[in-house]
């Protein structure tokens, strides 16, 4: 079982006196749902901090009231409406230059301000682009409207603000559109931890609660049970990581 590979990796970190940082990002939250409740309960059971990438335009007081009673939850800005503006032959993109740059940045400013008001105690000034795609010209304009971090999927690249990426997506988007094979996910997590260690970088786990099946939920249960109290790793909140990145800049 590849679960042993992850355990061996964590044990090797312990023997060297280090601990890997992990963080959890869940996308597409807009309102309370049974699927979101299930993920929040799992996060709470293992005391694993979680960042919800909330879509500003459709969200409102109902989600704010639900998160009032949740612990260890941060909220980041997931674009504006999660609406595709790319052409039919392009990959989906809300934050491209298919519209005027000022229009896109205006929506991102509005999303920032709306979520900051709705979620005052757990808001993080971080942008999570829908479909993990954003034009570099838009990224250049983020610091001026208040953003301090950007989170996409994949290896970190140079940016004018802190990057807090995700690296392991638990959903099989090109196949079942449910949870990926557990062995594959444990292997991907171990590989990222090893690759991230030399630069003291994080390992980001990406989830989409509305698309979780039993396979996806079972993997998270296994992952949290294995890592929550292991001295070779620690689950971090996005808020803390963004704050640390700002202090180091």
N, C-alpha and C positions, 0 to 999 in steps of 0.2 A: 504493500500500500504506500502511495506517495505521501500519505499523512506522516509516515515515519521520516521521510526526507525532510519535511518541514521541522519536525521535532529535532532531528539531528542537527539541522542548521541552527535552531535556537539554542540547543545545548552547546554547540561550538561557540556561539556568542558568549554564553555564560562563562565558559572556560577561559575566554579572552577578556573577561571583565567589561563587556559592552552589552548594549540592549538596542534592538531595532525599534524604530518608531513606526507605528502603523496609524492610519486614520481611515475613517469610513465616510463616504459621500453617497447620498441617495438622491436621485434626480426626479423631477417632475411633480413635486408636491404642490397641490392647490387647495385641497380641502380634506377634512377628516374622512377616512375610509376604513373599512375592515382591514384591507391590506396594509395600510399605514399603521393601524393599531397593532397589528401583529408584529411588524418590524420594530415599532417603539417598545413593545413588551420584551422582545428579544434583546434589544439594546439595554434596556433597564435591568433585565435578569442578570446580565454579565457585567453591568456597569461599563459598557463600551460607549464612549462618546460618539455622537453621530452628527453629521452636517446634512441638513435638508436643503437641497437646491430648489427653491420655491419660485414658481412662475408668477411674477408680480401682477400682471394684468387681471387674471381671473381670481386670484386669491382674495381673502377677506377676513372678517372677524371670526368666522367659524374655525378656521385653522389656528388663528391667534389664541382663541379660547382653549382649543385642544392642547396646544403646546404650553400653555400656562402651567399645566400640571405635569409636564414632562421634565425629566432631569437629564443633564448632560447633552442637550440638543442645541446646536447652532443653526442659524439660518443664513444662507447665501443667496445671491441674486441670480436667477436662472433666465437670463435674457429679459424679455418684456412679455411677449405673448406666446413664445415658442411657435412662431409662425414662419413658414418657409417663404423666402423672397427670391430664391435662386430660380434659374430657368429649368425647364423639363429635362435637359441633358446634363445638368450639374448636380452635384451632391447638395443635399438640403442645407440651407444656411439662413439664419435670421440676421446674423451680425456681419454681413458682407457689405460691399459697396454697390449693391443693386439699387439702393436708395441714397439720397444725400447723406454724407457723413454726419452732418449736424442733426439730421432726423434720427439716425441710429443712436447717436450719443445722447440726444434728448430723451429718447425712450429709456436708455440705461440710467440716466439721471433720475427720471421719474420712478423707475423700478427701485433704485437705491433708496429714494426718499420714502416711498410707500412702505417698503419692508422695514425700514428703520423705525417708522412710526408704529407699524403693526406689531413688531417683535423687538421692543426696545431693550430687553434684557439678554437676548440671544443673537442679535444681528451681528454678522461679520461682514466687513466691507470687501467682499470677494465676489468676483464675477465668475459664474459657471456658464459658458456659452452653450445654447442649445445645440445638440449634435456635436458638441466639443469643437466647434469651428467658429473662428473669428478672424476677420481681416486684420493684418498688422497695423493698418492706419487707424482702426478702431482701438486697438490695444494702446497705441501711442496716446490716445486721448483719455484713457481711463483715469490716470492719477489726477488730472485737473478737475474731475467731477466726483472725487472722493474715494475711488477704489484704491485699495492697498494690496490686493492680491488677485491672481487669475488662476483658475483651475480648469485644465482640459484633461484629455486622456493621452497617455503615452510619455515618452522620455521628455525631460525638461529641456527647453531651449532658452536662448537669451530673450529677455523682455524688460521693459522699463519699470516693472513692479515685481513683487514677489510671486513666485510660481509654486503652487501647491497642487501637483497633478495627481491623477489616479492612474493605476498601472495594471490592475487585475479586475476585469469586468466579468461578473459572475453569470451574465446572460449570454446564451448562444444565439446571437441575433441572426446569423446566417443559416441556422439549422432549425432546431426545435422552437426557438424563441422562448425557451424556458431556461432553467438552470443548466450550466455546463457540467460536464463530468467532474466529479469531485477530485479524482486523482490528478487531472489536468490542472485544476485550480490550485491544489496544494503545491504542485510543481511550480506553477507560475509565481505563486506567492514566495516560495523559497528562493527561486531564481532572482526575483526582484530584490529581496532582502540582501542577498549576497552582492548583487550589482550596486545597490545603494549604499552599502556600508562604508566604502572608502571615502565617500564624500559626505558622510553623515546625512544622507537624504532619507526621505520618508518612503514608505510603501503605502500607496493609496488603493483601497478596495472600493469598487464602484458597484452600486446596486440601483435597481429601479423597482420600487415596491409594487407598482401596479402590474408588473410583468412577472412577479415571482410565482413559481409553482412549488410543489413540494420538494423538488430537487434543489431549487435555489434556497429555500428556507432551511432545509436540512444541512446544506453546506455551511451556511452562516452559523447555525447552532454548533456544528462540529468545530468550525474555525474559532468561534468565541470560547468554547469550552477548552480548547487546546491552548489558546494564547492569553486568555484574560488574566491568569495568575502565573504565567511563566516568566521567570526572571530574565529570559533572553529577549523579551520584547515589552513594549508598553503601548497602549492605545492612547492617542493624543487627540485633543480637540482642535478643530481648525482655528478657533479663536486664539488658542495658546500658540499654535504654530505661526500664525500670521503676526501675532504680537512679537514673537521671537525674531521673525524675519525682519520686522521693522526696526527692532533694537539693534540688529546686527548690521543694518544698512549704513 
